[in-house]
Amino acid sequence: MITKNKLIQFKNIVKSFDDGQVVLKGVNLDIYENEFVTLLGPSGCGKTTLLRILGGFLQPTEGQVLFDGEDIVNVPSYRREINTVFQKYALFPHMNVFDNVAFGLTIKKAPKDVIEQKVKRMLRLVNLDEYAKRNVTELSGGQQQRVAIVRALVNEPKVLLLDEPLGALDLKLRKEMQKELKAIQEEVGITFIFVTHDQEEALTMSDKIVVMRDGEIQQIGSPDDIYNRPVNRFVADFIGDTNIVDGVMVQDELVEFEDKKFPCRVRGFAAGEPVDVVIRPEHLELCDKEKGMLHGIVKSQLFKGMQHETVVETRVGTSITVRMFVSEDRPVYNEKEGEKLSANAFYLDVTDIDELTDASVITLASAEAWDAETDEPISIKEVEYEIKKETGTYPVTFRTAGGTTITVNAMVKDENRVVSKVFNEEIYAMNFFVKTDDILDSVALDTDLRSWANASAWNLTDDTQVQITDVRYDFDQEQIVPGVYEVTFSTKGYEYQVSTTRKLEIGSEVGLRFRPEDIHAMKKEGHF
């Protein structure tokens, strides 16, 4: 086995800026000789900042950068054995290809015969030797990128930094350049450090991928490790399409999800430990319903060349439907005091009566008062009500200090709940009243609807919160008019994305099959 030397070591790298933003939060990373390493993550994760620190363009706030065992934090960029290729290439438009590539050697005053020998070798490496005398502005995007790469390589650095160099290319050319970059790295035999947010680029070219998020490293590993054995939900979601479902490790090599137990190759979790189960779309096989390990309905199919991207729903979430009463805002106008006061009727559950306060009643009724001329808010000084802990309709009166009053009804009902014994969860919501302006002015309508209906759901086993993921309604927010509307809240169902060559009818009943080695389990975030 060949042992490679550590070429670069980032030790506890912290970078914060004058505005207080911390971009890197104690990054530790080792990079070895002749590796193709990709820093991968969404915009703002800190990958380019780490690259710029290595290149000498930024100083870390804390930490060390060791290069061949020596700290180079205070070494200027031009004295580092590192060159950089930027996304915009930064070629000199007044020079031809040869002179662009030779620029660094010319600055170093290398002998002309040495310059010519090295430049010609580099141009042959990227199949541009016939373009030596052509102006760079006459080249295609891919050709310009090759010139930028060999201009950096001709100086014989130990490390080449590439900051999203493929971002400006079209898809076909980008795929071609991915292969070419890897081939160049293998040919010249130096370390490449590549920054991208494109998962395919990282998986195609890298020896090692470093996945970053919010200034921290999430996972370091080979493309196979990162894709097939992600350590958490973020990595699994970020690296390609995936299916993630809630599961429990029954024991080593046995996992339970969707109320069924499946053999797997997963070890190392405690018995009964909650996990996130990962199955990639290409690892799922569609079959006849009776032959499936899971059963479902085809919800959609999208043709993507060789494959159909198919969504199969195996479980419909627990749902509850309530009524939304929408009215025009007709505030009471106290002309003498120059005040307006408005409030809605509202619903209450019998079980909520004991917890009522003046403030909660004002909130439930969306009661508000304001100056009729200036629209400045006015306090509601009194709330009068006598609501019994039994179903019925009860008047509620709101009053300002100026004597403006409005009375609405509070309607007490039994709790509106739906229990799913199959999925062991319960969902709750109540009917509610709103004004048309409430709907029109909402910037996050699904969130507001959940709030107005006091919608919530929970697991009956341990009382943990279950997320309401779907809010459905039959009205156009921009065209809302007074009336009664139905709103349905649902917990998350289970949907699986499947890559298949089979074309299926929407609504078809199908089965899903998979192998034990196709199942990966991750520790749930928040569980230690």
MONORZI-V321815 format. One record per run of one state. SS is the DSSP state (A for helix, B for strand, O for the rest). FROM is the first residue (numbers start at 1). TO is the last residue. If there is no record, write none. Layout:
ss:SS from:FROM to:TO
ss:SS from:FROM to:TO
This chain:
ss:O from:1 to:5
ss:B from:6 to:16
ss:O from:17 to:21
ss:B from:22 to:32
ss:O from:33 to:35
ss:B from:36 to:40
ss:O from:41 to:46
ss:A from:47 to:55
ss:O from:56 to:61
ss:B from:62 to:67
ss:O from:68 to:69
ss:B from:70 to:71
ss:O from:72 to:76
ss:A from:77 to:79
ss:O from:80 to:81
ss:B from:82 to:85
ss:O from:86 to:95
ss:B from:96 to:96
ss:A from:97 to:107
ss:O from:108 to:111
ss:A from:112 to:125
ss:O from:126 to:128
ss:A from:129 to:131
ss:O from:132 to:134
ss:B from:135 to:135
ss:A from:136 to:138
ss:O from:139 to:140
ss:A from:141 to:153
ss:O from:154 to:158
ss:B from:159 to:163
ss:O from:164 to:170
ss:A from:171 to:188
ss:O from:189 to:190
ss:B from:191 to:196
ss:O from:197 to:198
ss:A from:199 to:205
ss:O from:206 to:207
ss:B from:208 to:213
ss:O from:214 to:215
ss:B from:216 to:221
ss:O from:222 to:222
ss:A from:223 to:228
ss:O from:229 to:232
ss:A from:233 to:238
ss:O from:239 to:242
ss:B from:243 to:251
ss:O from:252 to:253
ss:B from:254 to:257
ss:O from:258 to:259
ss:B from:260 to:263
ss:O from:264 to:272
ss:B from:273 to:279
ss:O from:280 to:280
ss:A from:281 to:283
ss:O from:284 to:284
ss:B from:285 to:287
ss:O from:288 to:288
ss:A from:289 to:291
ss:O from:292 to:293
ss:B from:294 to:304
ss:O from:305 to:306
ss:B from:307 to:315
ss:O from:316 to:318
ss:B from:319 to:327
ss:O from:328 to:331
ss:B from:332 to:334
ss:O from:335 to:338
ss:B from:339 to:342
ss:O from:343 to:345
ss:B from:346 to:349
ss:A from:350 to:355
ss:O from:356 to:357
ss:A from:358 to:364
ss:O from:365 to:367
ss:B from:368 to:371
ss:O from:372 to:376
ss:B from:377 to:378
ss:O from:379 to:379
ss:B from:380 to:385
ss:O from:386 to:391
ss:B from:392 to:400
ss:O from:401 to:404
ss:B from:405 to:413
ss:O from:414 to:416
ss:B from:417 to:420
ss:O from:421 to:424
ss:B from:425 to:428
ss:O from:429 to:431
ss:B from:432 to:435
ss:A from:436 to:441
ss:O from:442 to:444
ss:A from:445 to:452
ss:O from:453 to:455
ss:B from:456 to:459
ss:O from:460 to:464
ss:B from:465 to:465
ss:O from:466 to:467
ss:B from:468 to:473
ss:O from:474 to:476
ss:A from:477 to:479
ss:O from:480 to:482
ss:B from:483 to:491
ss:O from:492 to:493
ss:B from:494 to:500
ss:O from:501 to:508
ss:B from:509 to:513
ss:O from:514 to:515
ss:A from:516 to:518
ss:O from:519 to:519
ss:B from:520 to:523
ss:O from:524 to:528
